[in-house]
Amino acid sequence: MTSRDLAVVVVAAGLGTRLGADKPKAFVNLAEKPLLQHTLENVAEVVALSQVIIAVPAGHEEQTALLADEALAGKEVRFDVVVGGESRQQSIANALAELDETAQVVLVHDAARALTPSQLFERVAAEVRRSGVAALPVMRVVDTIKRVDDEIVRETIDRDSLRAAQTPQGFVAKDLIEAYSLAQYEYTDDAALVQAHGIQVNAVAGDARAFKITTSEDLAAAELRFGGGMRTGIGTDVHRFTEDKSKPLFLGTVVWPGERGLDGHSDGDAVSHAIVDALLSAAGLGDIGSNFGVDRPEFAGANGEVFIRGALELLDSKGYQVENVAVQIIGNRPKVSPNREKVEATLTGLIGAPVTLGATTTDGLGFLGNSEGVAAVATALISIAKVG
C-alpha cells in the first residue's frame, strides 16, 4: 500500500437531540470551537492521510468547508463535504460515493468523538494494513452487565469477553464499498455491517479520550479536558463494631491487630468505603452502593482493596486520574497513630497518589462517643489529562 493510502470519513450528520442544543451536535461548541473542528484538527495530524470526507446535515456544507479548510491548511489532503442521509448508514454511503480511487484504507469516525487523538487513527489504520481485514478500537467493560427482560434481571453476563466499541473503525476500502453495496439492513456500526458480509474484524486498544459526546454531562466532561480540570468528591461511611470476636478490624485495607472488627456485607472497612465514595463522587459515577451493592454476592466479605481497585478502574475508563485523597476516622477507638504510617503507605501504593489519614472524636457524643462504631469521612481530588 502507498505511503498516502488513507481516507477518513467523518460522520457529522446527526441532530444530537439528546444534547439539548439548538443546532446539530457536530456544530455545538466545545472550548469555543465546534465539535467538528476538534475532530478535523485531530484527523489532520494523522500520518498517510490523503482524503477526508465529511457528511453533514443539509445547510451546513459551507460552514463545514470553512472548518475543513482551516483544519487542513498546509496539508496536501483532499476534502469533500456531502449531505448526510436519513440514517448514519446512508450518510456513510453518501460519503463513500466520493472516495478517491487511490485510497486503500478507509477509517469511519463519529464527529461526536471529538477528542479522539490522532494516535488512535494511526493504530487502527496500521492494523488494517497489517492484517488485510477490518479493525476497530475497543475498551474493556468495567461495569457488571445484566440481561434484563420485562424489568426482571435474568442473568449476569461474563464481562471478561465483552468490549465497548469506539471509532474510528478501519477497513480495506474495496471491502467496505462492497459491503455497503450489498447491505439490506441497518447496522449499529460499520464493523457489524462488514461482519455480516463475511469480513473479519480485529480489535485494537481504544482510548479513553475517544468517548462519545451525547449528553450535556458528556460535554461538561469534555470541557474539563481543556483545563486539566480538577474535580473534588466527598465520601462517608459508618459501621458498628461486631459481636463476632473472631472478626478482625480492617481499616484502609489492612488489619489493625487487637481490635474488634466491624459489621458489614463486606469487611466493614469504613475508611476504604469512604474513599471509594469520594472517588466516585468526584467523577460523577454514583456511589459504592450503586456500583458494588449488597445485592452482589461476589462482594460478601470482600476486602476494601477490591472496591478501591474497582473504583479506580471506573475512573480510568473515563480518563480521570487521582491527585490525592484525605480521610479522617471519627470515633474513640481504635487509636490511629500506631497504624497511621502503614495505612497511608498501603493506600498510597494502591491508589497511586498521596493518601493522608487523620482522626478525631465526637467529645463523647452519640454512638461514636459511646464507642459503638467507627465513621470515616474522605475527600478526593481527581484530574483529567489535557487534550493533546
VMD Tcl script that draws the C-alpha trace (Angstrom):
set ca {
  {0.00 0.00 0.00}
  {1.17 3.52 -0.77}
  {2.57 5.94 1.78}
  {-0.56 8.11 1.39}
  {-3.24 5.45 1.25}
  {-5.68 6.63 3.91}
  {-9.11 8.26 3.70}
  {-11.20 9.25 6.73}
  {-14.97 9.51 6.61}
  {-16.27 11.81 9.37}
  {-19.92 11.29 10.20}
  {-21.33 14.61 11.41}
  {-24.92 14.49 10.19}
  {-26.64 13.71 13.50}
  {-29.06 16.21 15.02}
  {-27.97 15.46 18.58}
  {-31.37 15.89 20.23}
  {-30.13 14.31 23.48}
  {-27.58 17.09 23.80}
  {-30.43 19.60 24.00}
  {-28.75 22.12 21.69}
  {-30.37 24.36 19.11}
  {-28.07 23.09 16.36}
  {-26.72 19.77 15.06}
  {-24.37 18.17 17.56}
  {-21.22 18.44 15.45}
  {-21.61 22.22 15.44}
  {-22.06 22.66 19.19}
  {-19.12 24.47 20.76}
  {-16.57 22.80 23.00}
  {-13.91 25.15 24.38}
  {-15.03 27.82 21.91}
  {-14.79 25.56 18.85}
  {-17.40 23.31 17.20}
  {-17.00 19.62 17.97}
  {-16.41 19.03 14.28}
  {-13.45 21.41 14.28}
  {-11.80 19.49 17.12}
  {-12.36 16.28 15.18}
  {-10.89 17.65 11.98}
  {-7.86 19.12 13.76}
  {-7.06 15.68 15.22}
  {-7.66 13.96 11.88}
  {-5.32 16.45 10.17}
  {-2.42 15.10 12.23}
  {-2.86 11.52 11.03}
  {0.07 10.13 9.06}
  {-0.53 9.00 5.44}
  {-3.82 10.92 5.22}
  {-4.89 11.59 1.63}
  {-8.60 12.42 1.85}
  {-11.26 13.50 4.36}
  {-14.95 13.16 3.54}
  {-17.43 14.83 5.90}
  {-21.16 14.03 5.99}
  {-23.21 16.87 7.48}
  {-26.85 17.99 7.64}
  {-28.17 19.96 4.67}
  {-27.49 23.66 5.04}
  {-24.15 23.18 6.83}
  {-21.99 22.45 3.79}
  {-20.42 25.91 3.56}
  {-19.62 26.12 7.28}
  {-18.10 22.65 7.14}
  {-15.92 23.55 4.16}
  {-14.56 26.55 6.06}
  {-13.78 24.39 9.11}
  {-12.07 21.75 6.97}
  {-10.10 24.34 5.04}
  {-8.79 25.79 8.31}
  {-8.03 22.44 9.96}
  {-6.27 21.03 6.89}
  {-4.41 24.22 5.94}
  {-0.92 23.40 4.73}
  {-1.74 19.70 4.30}
  {-1.83 18.08 0.89}
  {-5.15 16.47 1.72}
  {-8.28 16.45 -0.40}
  {-11.54 17.08 1.45}
  {-15.13 16.62 0.34}
  {-18.36 17.65 2.05}
  {-21.53 15.62 1.43}
  {-25.07 15.91 2.73}
  {-25.94 13.13 5.13}
  {-28.84 10.76 4.71}
  {-31.76 9.84 6.93}
  {-29.61 7.31 8.79}
  {-25.97 7.03 9.80}
  {-25.54 4.23 7.30}
  {-26.95 6.30 4.46}
  {-24.67 9.20 5.41}
  {-21.64 6.93 5.12}
  {-22.87 5.54 1.82}
  {-23.10 9.11 0.51}
  {-19.54 9.74 1.69}
  {-18.15 6.57 0.13}
  {-19.50 7.70 -3.25}
  {-16.86 10.46 -3.12}
  {-13.98 8.18 -2.14}
  {-10.86 8.71 -4.22}
  {-9.73 5.58 -6.04}
  {-6.23 5.92 -4.58}
  {-7.50 5.31 -1.04}
  {-6.81 1.76 0.05}
  {-7.67 2.10 3.73}
  {-10.81 3.86 4.99}
  {-11.48 4.92 8.57}
  {-15.05 5.80 9.57}
  {-15.28 8.12 12.54}
  {-18.07 9.80 14.51}
  {-17.60 13.56 14.92}
  {-19.20 13.18 18.36}
  {-15.95 11.50 19.48}
  {-14.29 14.87 19.05}
  {-11.30 14.33 21.36}
  {-10.05 11.13 19.74}
  {-6.26 11.54 19.35}
  {-4.51 11.06 16.04}
  {-2.58 8.13 17.52}
  {-5.76 6.07 17.69}
  {-6.48 6.69 13.99}
  {-2.98 5.53 13.20}
  {-3.27 2.45 15.42}
  {-6.45 1.33 13.67}
  {-5.06 2.04 10.19}
  {-1.88 0.13 10.99}
  {-3.87 -2.93 11.97}
  {-5.86 -2.84 8.73}
  {-2.64 -2.64 6.74}
  {-1.04 -5.42 8.77}
  {-3.95 -7.84 8.72}
  {-5.72 -7.04 5.48}
  {-9.07 -7.18 7.32}
  {-11.11 -4.71 9.36}
  {-10.17 -3.25 12.74}
  {-11.89 -1.30 15.49}
  {-10.78 0.16 18.83}
  {-12.35 -1.25 21.97}
  {-12.40 -0.55 25.70}
  {-12.81 -3.10 28.47}
  {-16.21 -3.16 30.17}
  {-15.83 -2.31 33.85}
  {-19.48 -2.44 34.93}
  {-21.22 -5.68 35.80}
  {-23.57 -6.46 32.91}
  {-27.08 -7.82 33.43}
  {-29.54 -9.18 30.89}
  {-32.93 -7.70 31.72}
  {-36.28 -8.79 30.32}
  {-39.59 -7.16 31.37}
  {-37.72 -5.33 34.14}
  {-36.56 -8.65 35.60}
  {-32.84 -9.42 35.81}
  {-32.49 -12.73 34.01}
  {-28.74 -13.32 34.23}
  {-25.34 -11.79 34.82}
  {-23.18 -11.67 31.69}
  {-19.50 -12.55 31.93}
  {-17.84 -9.22 31.16}
  {-14.33 -10.65 30.64}
  {-15.01 -11.20 26.94}
  {-17.04 -8.00 26.46}
  {-15.67 -4.79 24.99}
  {-17.19 -1.38 24.20}
  {-16.64 -0.35 20.58}
  {-15.31 3.06 19.63}
  {-14.44 4.83 16.40}
  {-12.55 5.26 14.12}
  {-13.27 1.85 12.62}
  {-10.94 0.80 9.83}
  {-11.45 -1.16 6.62}
  {-9.82 -2.13 3.38}
  {-11.53 0.35 1.06}
  {-12.77 -2.15 -1.52}
  {-14.19 -4.41 1.19}
  {-16.15 -1.59 2.80}
  {-17.50 -0.37 -0.53}
  {-18.62 -3.88 -1.49}
  {-20.26 -4.49 1.91}
  {-22.19 -1.22 1.63}
  {-23.33 -2.07 -1.90}
  {-24.80 -5.35 -0.61}
  {-26.28 -4.06 2.67}
  {-30.01 -4.64 3.05}
  {-30.37 -3.87 6.77}
  {-29.39 -1.05 9.12}
  {-26.49 -1.91 11.44}
  {-25.43 -0.13 14.61}
  {-21.89 0.31 13.34}
  {-19.75 -0.42 10.30}
  {-17.95 -3.32 11.94}
  {-21.28 -5.15 12.28}
  {-22.10 -4.39 8.66}
  {-18.87 -5.83 7.24}
  {-19.02 -8.82 9.59}
  {-22.45 -9.62 8.20}
  {-20.75 -9.89 4.83}
  {-18.04 -12.29 5.99}
  {-15.23 -9.85 6.75}
  {-13.15 -10.46 9.86}
  {-12.86 -7.61 12.36}
  {-9.82 -7.37 14.65}
  {-9.75 -5.41 17.91}
  {-7.11 -2.88 18.92}
  {-6.73 -0.96 22.16}
  {-9.08 2.01 22.41}
  {-8.53 5.33 24.16}
  {-10.48 6.97 26.99}
  {-10.36 10.24 25.10}
  {-12.43 8.72 22.30}
  {-15.62 8.79 24.38}
  {-18.81 9.85 22.64}
  {-20.31 13.23 23.47}
  {-24.04 12.55 23.57}
  {-25.46 14.43 26.57}
  {-24.81 17.75 28.30}
  {-22.94 15.80 31.00}
  {-20.61 14.38 28.35}
  {-20.00 17.87 27.02}
  {-19.15 19.12 30.52}
  {-16.69 16.23 30.96}
  {-15.08 17.13 27.64}
  {-14.72 20.77 28.72}
  {-12.68 19.63 31.73}
  {-10.04 18.16 29.45}
  {-9.10 21.58 28.19}
  {-8.11 22.91 31.57}
  {-6.50 19.88 33.12}
  {-9.77 20.16 35.06}
  {-9.83 19.31 38.74}
  {-12.82 17.76 40.46}
  {-13.38 17.04 44.15}
  {-15.57 14.48 45.83}
  {-16.59 13.54 49.36}
  {-17.49 10.19 50.85}
  {-18.62 8.94 54.25}
  {-19.16 5.54 55.79}
  {-20.20 4.22 59.20}
  {-20.04 0.71 60.68}
  {-20.81 -0.62 64.13}
  {-18.46 -2.94 65.98}
  {-19.39 -6.59 65.57}
  {-20.21 -9.06 68.32}
  {-18.15 -11.65 66.43}
  {-14.89 -11.61 68.38}
  {-13.13 -13.64 65.69}
  {-13.58 -10.97 63.01}
  {-10.51 -8.72 62.61}
  {-10.70 -4.97 62.18}
  {-9.95 -3.79 58.64}
  {-9.41 -0.09 58.03}
  {-7.63 1.19 54.94}
  {-7.44 -2.40 53.61}
  {-5.09 -3.55 56.41}
  {-5.69 -5.42 59.67}
  {-5.49 -3.45 62.92}
  {-4.21 -6.01 65.44}
  {-6.01 -6.44 68.74}
  {-9.13 -4.55 67.67}
  {-12.69 -5.79 67.28}
  {-13.98 -5.92 63.72}
  {-16.85 -4.02 62.13}
  {-20.17 -5.35 60.87}
  {-20.88 -5.13 57.16}
  {-21.72 -7.04 53.99}
  {-18.05 -6.96 53.14}
  {-15.27 -6.47 55.68}
  {-16.78 -3.29 57.19}
  {-13.76 -1.20 56.18}
  {-15.23 2.28 56.72}
  {-12.03 4.01 55.57}
  {-11.85 2.22 52.22}
  {-15.57 2.57 51.62}
  {-15.48 6.31 52.30}
  {-12.56 6.65 49.88}
  {-14.48 4.78 47.18}
  {-17.47 7.08 47.62}
  {-15.21 10.14 47.42}
  {-13.57 8.93 44.20}
  {-16.86 8.07 42.55}
  {-18.41 11.33 43.73}
  {-15.58 13.36 42.19}
  {-16.01 11.62 38.84}
  {-19.82 11.76 38.87}
  {-20.02 7.96 38.76}
  {-22.52 7.28 41.52}
  {-21.52 5.72 44.81}
  {-20.34 2.44 46.30}
  {-23.90 1.15 46.65}
  {-24.86 1.73 43.03}
  {-21.63 0.18 41.73}
  {-20.84 -2.55 44.28}
  {-24.16 -3.07 46.09}
  {-25.03 -5.53 48.86}
  {-27.10 -7.47 46.31}
  {-23.83 -8.62 44.77}
  {-22.83 -11.93 46.42}
  {-19.31 -11.73 45.00}
  {-18.59 -8.82 47.36}
  {-19.63 -10.63 50.53}
  {-16.70 -10.37 52.93}
  {-14.55 -8.61 50.31}
  {-11.55 -6.60 51.43}
  {-11.66 -2.84 50.87}
  {-8.93 -3.17 48.26}
  {-11.46 -4.83 45.92}
  {-13.73 -1.78 45.99}
  {-10.89 0.73 45.66}
  {-9.50 -1.10 42.63}
  {-12.98 -1.25 41.12}
  {-13.45 2.50 41.61}
  {-10.04 3.19 40.07}
  {-10.98 1.13 37.01}
  {-14.14 3.16 36.60}
  {-12.21 6.42 36.86}
  {-9.59 5.21 34.41}
  {-12.29 4.26 31.89}
  {-13.41 7.90 31.93}
  {-9.88 9.28 31.66}
  {-9.57 10.51 35.26}
  {-6.52 10.20 37.49}
  {-6.32 10.63 41.26}
  {-4.31 13.55 42.61}
  {-4.71 12.95 46.34}
  {-7.04 11.54 48.99}
  {-7.54 12.63 52.59}
  {-9.52 10.53 55.05}
  {-10.45 11.06 58.70}
  {-11.56 8.40 61.19}
  {-14.19 9.55 63.70}
  {-14.59 7.66 66.98}
  {-12.99 6.87 70.31}
  {-11.31 3.76 69.00}
  {-9.21 2.43 67.51}
  {-6.22 4.66 68.18}
  {-4.94 5.78 64.81}
  {-1.32 6.73 65.50}
  {0.08 3.14 65.76}
  {-1.18 2.26 62.27}
  {-1.20 5.63 60.52}
  {2.02 5.21 58.54}
  {1.18 1.67 57.45}
  {-2.30 2.62 56.24}
  {-1.07 5.73 54.45}
  {1.70 3.79 52.70}
  {-0.62 0.94 51.71}
  {-3.32 3.22 50.34}
  {-0.84 5.48 48.58}
  {0.65 2.48 46.79}
  {-2.78 1.11 45.91}
  {-4.27 4.37 44.63}
  {-1.11 5.73 43.05}
  {-1.50 9.14 44.69}
  {-0.79 10.58 48.17}
  {-3.23 9.45 50.87}
  {-3.29 11.05 54.32}
  {-5.06 9.69 57.38}
  {-6.31 11.68 60.37}
  {-8.59 11.10 63.35}
  {-10.96 12.91 65.69}
  {-13.61 12.15 68.33}
  {-17.11 13.44 69.00}
  {-16.40 14.62 72.57}
  {-18.35 11.69 73.95}
  {-21.49 12.47 71.94}
  {-23.62 9.92 70.13}
  {-22.91 6.31 69.24}
  {-19.37 7.17 68.17}
  {-18.75 8.81 71.54}
  {-20.09 5.65 73.16}
  {-17.58 3.53 71.22}
  {-20.33 1.66 69.38}
  {-18.73 2.02 65.96}
  {-16.45 3.88 63.58}
  {-17.15 6.55 60.98}
  {-14.89 7.82 58.21}
  {-15.02 10.88 56.01}
  {-12.88 11.10 52.86}
  {-12.21 13.72 50.23}
  {-10.64 13.06 46.83}
  {-9.12 15.33 44.23}
  {-9.04 13.98 40.69}
  {-7.94 15.43 37.39}
  {-8.27 14.70 33.74}
  {-5.46 14.97 31.23}
  {-5.40 17.98 28.92}
  {-6.22 17.39 25.28}
  {-3.09 16.77 23.26}
}
mol new
graphics top color blue
foreach p $ca { graphics top sphere $p radius 0.5 }
foreach p [lrange $ca 0 end-1] q [lrange $ca 1 end] { graphics top cylinder $p $q radius 0.2 }
display resetview
